[in-house]
Amino acid sequence: MNDFIEIFLSVWNQGVFGVNLNNVLIGIIILFIFFIFRSLFSKIVINRLKSLAKRSKTKIDDEVLEAFNGPLRFVPIVIGVYISTQYIDLNQTLESFTINLNRSLITIQIFWFLYKLIDPLSFLIHKLGDVLTNDLIDWGVRILKFIIFVIGAAAVLEVWGIKVGPILAGLGLLSVAVALGAQDLFKNLISGILILLEKRFQNGDWIKVENVVEGTVEKIGFRSTLVRRFDSSPVMVPNFNFAENAVTNFSNMQNRRVYWTIGLEYKTTHEQLKNIRNEIESYIINSGNFVKSSEQPLFVRIEKFSDSSIDLLIYCFVKTKAWGEWLSIKEELALEVKDIVENNKAGFAFPSQSIYIEKNQ
């Protein structure tokens, strides 16, 4: 029994990799305490800060706390691992490993904070919407996050003695080969960036791409743009189409136009024509639905003598840009024109031909 106790104490003292198990258990307890502290820190400190931030008038502090929630909760873990590894008396091999482990955790902590810092910064940058589009800002945020992630990963690899330079050189050669076979991808990417820089359209705009698609823009991506047609079917349009085809952005129009030619019968008298023209013009000016002639062209004029009619031109602009309202105002104008023509005892012309037959005497 004494021999067994001696062997047990020897194993206990030698422990794992020559580390006393007492120290190992104490290190685990220290780490466990910091895990508990992490939960208390989250419930008490972070929640308290969030409640204070909600009382402020600005939203930037809410965005900062929301972004830093994960990194702040990770701080007690980093400290706990450091203290527990420092307490344990390790051999040279394990000590080198724990040093690299602590350096890696601290590096991850720093770059995690930087990564999350981009979100509240993007909240501020979005206020520059007059200079930069929201889609362009979102693209920039994604690229910046990717760069920080790559640099952070490279820093962690360097801690463990893994040289990043040869890896990047190999990726550079690979990227050249990929670029040769991905010309369309880069063409679409550059076209997408130009769309955002030139503000050709944004999410929610109604556009028409000649011979391609017409509908509402839902998402501008790196390679393609999602356009939903009016029959609700989605269409993924490669971005280079917006550079090689004419794009009409109906959402950027100032006013909708009414361009009609009203055909009146040839038997309409000079007085009737003048009255019809003046009454239609008076209605357009006084209705309140149309843009004033000082801001946009407004014409009601006898245009020409057609084969079967005297053509009256109505050219004006409606104040609204909404298609449904424009249709309603056009309908009211059409009904008013009909009433004006009929009240003046005139009629609308229709295509007709007269046939004259000569009788031989």
C-alpha positions as CSV (number, residue, x, y, z in Angstrom):
1,M,0.0,0.0,0.0
2,N,2.9,2.3,0.8
3,D,4.4,1.6,-2.6
4,F,1.0,2.4,-4.2
5,I,0.8,5.7,-2.3
6,E,4.4,6.6,-3.3
7,I,3.6,5.9,-7.0
8,F,0.4,7.9,-6.8
9,L,2.2,10.9,-5.2
10,S,4.9,10.6,-7.8
11,V,2.4,10.6,-10.7
12,W,0.6,13.5,-9.0
13,N,3.7,15.5,-8.7
14,Q,4.9,14.7,-12.2
15,G,1.4,15.3,-13.5
16,V,1.0,16.0,-17.2
17,F,4.2,16.8,-19.1
18,G,6.0,17.2,-15.8
19,V,3.5,19.7,-14.4
20,N,2.2,19.2,-10.9
21,L,-1.5,18.3,-11.0
22,N,-2.1,20.7,-8.1
23,N,-1.0,23.6,-10.3
24,V,-3.1,22.2,-13.2
25,L,-6.2,22.1,-11.0
26,I,-5.6,25.5,-9.7
27,G,-5.1,26.9,-13.2
28,I,-8.3,25.3,-14.3
29,I,-10.1,26.8,-11.2
30,I,-8.7,30.2,-12.1
31,L,-9.9,29.9,-15.7
32,F,-13.3,28.7,-14.4
33,I,-13.5,31.8,-12.1
34,F,-12.9,34.1,-15.1
35,F,-15.6,32.2,-17.0
36,I,-18.0,33.1,-14.2
37,F,-16.7,36.6,-14.1
38,R,-17.4,36.8,-17.9
39,S,-21.1,36.1,-17.3
40,L,-21.3,38.6,-14.5
41,F,-19.4,41.2,-16.5
42,S,-21.9,40.7,-19.4
43,K,-25.0,40.9,-17.2
44,I,-24.0,43.7,-14.9
45,V,-21.5,46.0,-16.7
46,I,-22.4,45.6,-20.4
47,N,-26.2,45.7,-19.7
48,R,-25.7,48.7,-17.5
49,L,-23.8,50.5,-20.2
50,K,-26.5,49.6,-22.8
51,S,-29.2,51.0,-20.5
52,L,-27.3,54.3,-20.2
53,A,-26.7,54.5,-23.9
54,K,-30.4,54.1,-24.6
55,R,-31.1,57.3,-22.6
56,S,-28.8,59.4,-24.7
57,K,-30.1,61.2,-27.8
58,T,-27.5,60.0,-30.2
59,K,-27.4,56.5,-31.6
60,I,-23.7,56.2,-32.1
61,D,-23.1,54.9,-28.5
62,D,-25.7,52.2,-29.0
63,E,-24.0,51.1,-32.2
64,V,-20.6,51.1,-30.4
65,L,-21.8,49.0,-27.5
66,E,-23.7,46.6,-29.8
67,A,-20.6,46.1,-32.0
68,F,-18.2,45.7,-29.0
69,N,-20.5,43.2,-27.1
70,G,-18.6,40.1,-28.4
71,P,-15.1,41.5,-28.0
72,L,-15.8,42.8,-24.5
73,R,-17.2,39.4,-23.4
74,F,-14.0,37.8,-24.7
75,V,-11.7,40.0,-22.6
76,P,-12.1,38.0,-19.3
77,I,-11.3,34.8,-21.2
78,V,-8.0,36.3,-22.5
79,I,-7.1,37.5,-19.0
80,G,-8.1,34.2,-17.4
81,V,-6.0,32.1,-19.8
82,Y,-3.0,34.4,-19.3
83,I,-3.2,34.3,-15.4
84,S,-3.8,30.5,-15.3
85,T,-0.9,29.8,-17.7
86,Q,1.4,32.1,-15.7
87,Y,0.6,30.4,-12.4
88,I,1.4,27.0,-13.7
89,D,5.2,26.1,-13.6
90,L,5.7,24.8,-17.1
91,N,8.7,23.3,-18.8
92,Q,10.4,25.1,-21.7
93,T,8.3,23.5,-24.5
94,L,5.0,24.1,-22.8
95,E,6.0,27.6,-21.8
96,S,6.8,28.5,-25.4
97,F,3.4,27.1,-26.4
98,T,1.5,29.1,-23.8
99,I,3.4,32.3,-24.8
100,N,2.3,31.8,-28.4
101,L,-1.2,31.0,-27.2
102,N,-1.5,34.2,-25.1
103,R,0.0,36.3,-27.9
104,S,-2.5,34.7,-30.3
105,L,-5.5,35.4,-28.0
106,I,-4.4,39.1,-27.5
107,T,-3.9,39.5,-31.3
108,I,-7.4,38.1,-31.9
109,Q,-8.8,40.4,-29.3
110,I,-7.2,43.5,-30.9
111,F,-8.2,42.7,-34.4
112,W,-11.7,41.7,-33.2
113,F,-12.1,45.1,-31.8
114,L,-10.9,46.7,-35.0
115,Y,-13.2,44.5,-37.1
116,K,-16.2,45.4,-35.0
117,L,-15.2,49.1,-34.9
118,I,-16.1,49.3,-38.6
119,D,-19.8,48.9,-37.9
120,P,-20.2,52.1,-35.8
121,L,-17.9,53.9,-38.2
122,S,-20.1,52.9,-41.1
123,F,-23.1,54.3,-39.2
124,L,-21.3,57.7,-39.3
125,I,-20.2,57.3,-42.9
126,H,-23.8,56.6,-44.0
127,K,-24.5,60.2,-43.2
128,L,-22.4,61.1,-46.2
129,G,-25.2,59.7,-48.4
130,D,-25.1,62.9,-50.5
131,V,-21.5,62.2,-51.5
132,L,-21.4,58.4,-51.4
133,T,-24.3,56.0,-52.1
134,N,-25.3,53.6,-49.4
135,D,-24.4,50.6,-51.6
136,L,-20.9,52.0,-52.2
137,I,-20.5,52.5,-48.5
138,D,-21.6,48.9,-47.8
139,W,-19.1,47.6,-50.4
140,G,-16.3,49.6,-48.7
141,V,-17.3,48.3,-45.3
142,R,-17.1,44.7,-46.6
143,I,-13.8,45.2,-48.2
144,L,-12.4,46.9,-45.1
145,K,-13.6,44.0,-42.9
146,F,-12.0,41.5,-45.2
147,I,-8.7,43.4,-45.1
148,I,-8.7,43.5,-41.3
149,F,-9.6,39.8,-41.1
150,V,-6.7,38.9,-43.5
151,I,-4.2,41.0,-41.6
152,G,-5.4,39.6,-38.3
153,A,-5.1,36.0,-39.6
154,A,-1.6,36.8,-40.9
155,A,-0.6,38.2,-37.5
156,V,-1.7,35.1,-35.7
157,L,0.2,32.9,-38.1
158,E,3.3,35.0,-37.6
159,V,3.0,34.4,-33.9
160,W,3.3,30.7,-34.5
161,G,6.3,31.1,-36.7
162,I,4.4,30.5,-40.0
163,K,5.8,32.9,-42.6
164,V,3.0,34.6,-44.6
165,G,5.3,36.0,-47.3
166,P,5.7,32.7,-49.2
167,I,2.0,32.0,-48.9
168,L,1.2,35.4,-50.4
169,A,3.7,34.9,-53.2
170,G,2.1,31.6,-54.1
171,L,-1.4,33.2,-54.0
172,G,-0.1,36.0,-56.2
173,L,0.9,33.5,-58.9
174,L,-2.4,31.7,-58.5
175,S,-4.3,35.0,-58.8
176,V,-2.6,35.8,-62.1
177,A,-3.8,32.4,-63.5
178,V,-7.3,33.0,-62.1
179,A,-7.4,36.5,-63.5
180,L,-6.8,35.3,-67.0
181,G,-9.8,33.0,-66.7
182,A,-12.0,35.5,-64.8
183,Q,-12.1,38.5,-67.1
184,D,-15.8,38.6,-67.1
185,L,-15.8,38.6,-63.3
186,F,-13.6,41.7,-63.1
187,K,-15.5,43.4,-65.9
188,N,-18.7,43.0,-63.9
189,L,-16.9,44.1,-60.7
190,I,-15.6,47.3,-62.3
191,S,-19.0,48.0,-63.8
192,G,-20.7,47.5,-60.4
193,I,-18.2,50.0,-58.8
194,L,-19.0,52.6,-61.6
195,I,-22.7,52.1,-61.0
196,L,-22.3,53.1,-57.4
197,L,-19.8,55.9,-58.0
198,E,-21.9,57.5,-60.8
199,K,-25.2,56.9,-58.8
200,R,-26.9,55.6,-61.9
201,F,-29.5,53.9,-59.8
202,Q,-30.0,52.6,-56.2
203,N,-32.0,50.0,-54.5
204,G,-35.7,50.6,-55.0
205,D,-35.4,52.5,-58.3
206,W,-37.5,51.6,-61.3
207,I,-35.1,51.1,-64.3
208,K,-35.2,49.9,-67.8
209,V,-32.2,48.4,-69.5
210,E,-32.7,48.4,-73.3
211,N,-33.2,44.9,-74.7
212,V,-32.4,43.4,-71.2
213,V,-34.9,44.0,-68.4
214,E,-37.3,46.5,-66.9
215,G,-38.2,46.4,-63.2
216,T,-37.3,47.5,-59.7
217,V,-33.7,47.2,-58.4
218,E,-33.5,45.1,-55.2
219,K,-29.8,44.5,-54.7
220,I,-26.6,45.7,-56.3
221,G,-24.0,43.0,-55.9
222,F,-20.3,42.6,-56.7
223,R,-20.9,40.6,-59.9
224,S,-24.6,41.1,-60.7
225,T,-27.7,43.2,-59.8
226,L,-31.0,41.8,-58.8
227,V,-33.9,43.4,-60.7
228,R,-37.4,42.3,-60.0
229,R,-39.7,42.6,-63.0
230,F,-43.3,43.8,-62.6
231,D,-44.6,40.2,-62.9
232,S,-42.6,39.6,-59.6
233,S,-40.0,37.4,-61.3
234,P,-36.4,38.1,-60.2
235,V,-33.7,38.7,-62.9
236,M,-30.0,38.6,-62.1
237,V,-28.4,41.0,-64.5
238,P,-24.6,40.9,-65.0
239,N,-23.2,44.4,-64.2
240,F,-21.5,44.9,-67.5
241,N,-24.9,45.1,-69.1
242,F,-25.4,48.5,-67.4
243,A,-22.2,49.8,-69.1
244,E,-22.9,48.5,-72.6
245,N,-26.7,49.3,-72.8
246,A,-28.7,52.4,-72.3
247,V,-30.3,52.6,-68.8
248,T,-33.4,54.6,-68.1
249,N,-34.0,55.4,-64.4
250,F,-37.7,56.3,-64.2
251,S,-37.4,57.0,-60.4
252,N,-35.1,60.0,-61.1
253,M,-37.7,61.7,-63.4
254,Q,-38.9,65.1,-62.2
255,N,-42.4,64.9,-63.6
256,R,-44.4,62.6,-65.8
257,R,-45.4,63.8,-69.2
258,V,-48.7,63.9,-71.1
259,Y,-48.3,64.0,-74.9
260,W,-51.6,63.6,-76.8
261,T,-52.8,64.4,-80.2
262,I,-56.6,64.9,-80.3
263,G,-58.2,64.5,-83.7
264,L,-61.2,66.8,-84.3
265,E,-63.6,66.7,-87.3
266,Y,-63.0,68.9,-90.3
267,K,-66.4,70.4,-89.9
268,T,-65.3,72.0,-86.7
269,T,-65.5,75.8,-87.0
270,H,-62.8,78.3,-86.4
271,E,-64.7,79.5,-83.3
272,Q,-65.1,76.0,-81.9
273,L,-61.4,75.2,-82.3
274,K,-60.4,78.3,-80.4
275,N,-62.9,77.6,-77.6
276,I,-61.9,74.0,-77.3
277,R,-58.2,74.9,-77.2
278,N,-58.7,77.7,-74.6
279,E,-60.9,75.6,-72.3
280,I,-58.5,72.7,-72.3
281,E,-55.6,75.0,-71.6
282,S,-57.5,76.8,-68.8
283,Y,-58.4,73.4,-67.2
284,I,-54.7,72.3,-67.2
285,I,-53.5,75.6,-65.7
286,N,-56.2,75.8,-63.0
287,S,-56.6,72.1,-62.0
288,G,-53.5,72.1,-59.7
289,N,-52.4,68.6,-61.0
290,F,-50.1,69.9,-63.7
291,V,-46.7,71.7,-63.6
292,K,-46.8,75.5,-64.4
293,S,-45.7,76.6,-67.8
294,S,-42.9,78.6,-66.1
295,E,-41.3,75.4,-64.8
296,Q,-42.1,72.9,-67.6
297,P,-43.3,73.2,-71.2
298,L,-47.1,73.5,-71.5
299,F,-48.8,73.6,-74.9
300,V,-52.3,73.3,-76.2
301,R,-52.2,74.1,-79.9
302,I,-53.6,73.3,-83.3
303,E,-50.8,71.2,-84.7
304,K,-51.6,70.1,-88.2
305,F,-54.2,69.0,-90.7
306,S,-54.2,65.2,-91.0
307,D,-55.8,63.1,-93.6
308,S,-59.0,62.7,-91.6
309,S,-58.8,65.2,-88.8
310,I,-57.6,68.6,-87.5
311,D,-55.0,67.6,-84.9
312,L,-54.9,69.4,-81.5
313,L,-51.7,68.9,-79.5
314,I,-51.8,68.6,-75.7
315,Y,-48.3,68.7,-74.2
316,C,-47.9,69.1,-70.4
317,F,-46.3,67.6,-67.3
318,V,-48.1,66.1,-64.2
319,K,-46.7,67.0,-60.8
320,T,-46.6,63.5,-59.4
321,K,-44.1,60.8,-60.3
322,A,-46.2,57.9,-59.1
323,W,-47.5,55.9,-62.1
324,G,-50.9,55.2,-60.5
325,E,-51.5,58.9,-59.7
326,W,-50.4,59.8,-63.2
327,L,-52.9,57.4,-64.8
328,S,-55.7,58.9,-62.6
329,I,-54.8,62.5,-63.6
330,K,-54.6,61.5,-67.2
331,E,-58.1,59.9,-66.9
332,E,-59.5,63.1,-65.4
333,L,-58.0,65.1,-68.3
334,A,-59.4,62.7,-70.9
335,L,-62.9,63.0,-69.4
336,E,-62.6,66.8,-69.3
337,V,-61.4,66.9,-72.9
338,K,-64.4,64.8,-74.0
339,D,-66.8,67.1,-72.1
340,I,-65.2,70.3,-73.6
341,V,-65.4,68.9,-77.1
342,E,-69.0,67.8,-76.7
343,N,-70.1,71.0,-75.0
344,N,-68.8,73.0,-77.9
345,K,-70.9,70.9,-80.3
346,A,-67.9,69.4,-81.9
347,G,-66.9,65.8,-82.5
348,F,-63.8,63.6,-82.6
349,A,-62.6,62.5,-86.0
350,F,-61.8,58.9,-87.0
351,P,-60.0,57.6,-90.1
352,S,-62.3,57.8,-93.0
353,Q,-62.3,57.9,-96.8
354,S,-64.6,59.6,-99.2
355,I,-65.3,57.9,-102.6
356,Y,-66.5,60.0,-105.5
357,I,-68.2,58.3,-108.5
358,E,-68.3,60.1,-111.7
359,K,-71.3,59.4,-113.9
360,N,-70.9,59.4,-117.6
361,Q,-73.4,61.7,-119.3
